[in-house]
Every structure is written in C-alpha cells, then in structure tokens.
Amino acid sequence: MEPLVLNLTSCSHVEDTNGSSDYSIVTYSDKDIITKNSFLLNKSVKTSKNEINNISAKKFSGVYQLEKTKVDNQNIYYHFESKIESGNFKIVIIHGEKIIKEIEINSITDFTIDSASGTYLLKIVGEGARFSLTYSIVTK
C-alpha cells in the first residue's frame, strides 16, 4: 500500500510552552480532547498494512481521531510504540464521554479491554509535536 501524505490545515500550530523535557499537553483540556477533531500535520506520513498502522509528522498540533472501534462484548487488544522527539504529545482511548486510558509515550505499551461494548476512539493530541507512532488494534 502506498503511504498517504497528509498536510491538513483545520487549525494552527500550537507552540511547546513547557520546555523540551516536558511532553505534557498544556493548551487542550480533557473536554477538548473528547469533543474535538481539529489538527494540523506538516510533513507527515500515514501507512497501514496487516493491522499495523504507522503515522509520523515533523510537526503536529491539535486533536486527531486516528481510529473508531465499535464492539459488542468483545475484547480489544491495543499495541503502541511511540517516539516523541519534541513538542507535547498525548495518546488516549475514549469511551463515551470519558478518557479511559492514557498511553505512556516514548515506550512500547500493550493492553486489553475485556468484554468491551460500545464505541472506543483512539486520539492523539499534539502541541508542535515531532513524533512517530506505530499501533495496532485487534478485536476478538
């Protein structure tokens, strides 16, 4: 599959104001993260092959919904590998009106939600972030 190159302009870049060693989000509240999907990606690539998804960007700001998973009493297995080089970055799983899981960044993380039902959203949040993320979502 050919890589998809994205350069979207539905918001403006947000600068990193909390220093180069602090990756925590400053500008976006949990409510913003839950309700919004507005972002800007510069020099980015998104690919997908055999349930393995990759996305990277030289600069990313905003809230971007990567995936929507609908299940009825199924297990959801998540796998993440992230590397943040600069800026602020967050990866979250949302169910209903709540962030139910924040994924540790600059790490490899695996976890399962057992007997899940409803819609689960995977979102990333960035403030001038340079990042790469590999992830997979498998339902059984």
FENTAVEN-V496842 format. One line per field, one symbol per residue. ss: DSSP state (~ for helix, > for strand, _ for the rest). phi: phi as a letter, one per 30 degrees, with the letter a starting at -180 (. if undefined). psi: psi as a letter, one per 40 degrees, with the letter a starting at -180 (. if undefined). A space follows every 10 residues. Layout:
BEGIN
ss: ???
phi: ???
psi: ???
END
This chain:
BEGIN
ss: ___>>>__>_ __________ _________~ ~~~~~___>> >>>>>>>>>_ _>>>>>>>>> >>>>>>>>>> >>>>>>>>>> >>>>>>>>>> >>>>>__>>> >>>____>>> >>>>>>>>>> >>>>>>>>>> >>>>>>>>>_
phi: .ddcccbcbc acdcddccjd cccddcdcde deddccbbab cchcbbbbah iccbbbadab bjbbddbbcc bbhbdcccbb bbbccaicab bbccbicbdc acddchacbb abcdhdbjcb ccbcbbbhdc bbbcabbbcb
psi: hiihhhgife iiihiheeie eheihddhid dddddighih hhgihhihhf ehhhhiidhh iahhhdihhh igfiihhihh hihhdiaiii hihhhbfihe hhhhifihhh ihhifiiahh hhiihigfhh iihhiihhi.
END
